[in-house]
Amino acid sequence: LKDKYVCTSKKDLVFSIVKDGGDLKIRNIGVANLPLVEDNYSKDVIADYKYVCQVFGSKTPSGRICILNGPPGTGKSSLIRASLSDIDALFIVVPSNMLSALDKPEFLPLLLDVKKTHDIPIILIVEDGDSCLVPRKSDNISVISSLLNLSDGIIGSIIDIRIFVTTNSEVQEIDEAIMRPGRLCKNINIDPLNYDDSNVVYQRLT
């Protein structure tokens, strides 16, 4: 870790996987937390969020994948950013153009290096992760297999990985293996607010 890309003081910080030349590295991209504004979500979404924070913050999580699905603009990323302050973990973003890195041989040593420096859970954030959730086909089978191994295999347990995945896909389009109890912590479906709740937000903002 000679580049010091993962610092000791990590609270509210988020890191990202980047490609530097031909190598995969992790870079600190700064403070990214946001306060949780509960009025922006339904009561069911807030209850699911608090459950995930509790499970992801435990030593023995009952499921290591949380899927946040819903239309664009409903607050999926904002929930994840709120969790930076609510879960004691190291958060690493996997950009959508880097999803193929999940099955690269250098990805595991990268996580092991991080684990040596920080003995806390690692939470991978996969935004717009449709390609690693939809039913397996020839063009995405290796990415989904890697995701399953990280979430429910020996590697995921030893390195202590949890995974947030956001998607605009309907839940019935997600690969059945990912939805299996014990692997999936929670699927949080974030729909637009109803009229009354939306009006409360409008009054607050104006």
DAFENDA-V932536 format. One record per run of one state. SS is the DSSP state (helix for helix, strand for strand, loop for the rest). FROM is the first residue (numbers start at 1). TO is the last residue. If there is no record, write none. Layout:
BEGIN
SS & FROM & TO
SS & FROM & TO
END
This chain:
BEGIN
loop & 1 & 12
strand & 13 & 20
loop & 21 & 22
strand & 23 & 31
loop & 32 & 37
helix & 38 & 40
loop & 41 & 42
helix & 43 & 56
loop & 57 & 64
strand & 65 & 69
loop & 70 & 75
helix & 76 & 86
loop & 87 & 88
strand & 89 & 94
loop & 95 & 95
helix & 96 & 103
loop & 104 & 104
helix & 105 & 117
loop & 118 & 120
strand & 121 & 126
loop & 127 & 129
helix & 130 & 132
loop & 133 & 133
strand & 134 & 134
loop & 135 & 140
helix & 141 & 152
loop & 153 & 153
helix & 154 & 159
loop & 160 & 160
strand & 161 & 167
loop & 168 & 170
helix & 171 & 173
strand & 174 & 174
loop & 175 & 180
strand & 181 & 181
loop & 182 & 183
strand & 184 & 189
loop & 190 & 194
helix & 195 & 205
loop & 206 & 206
END
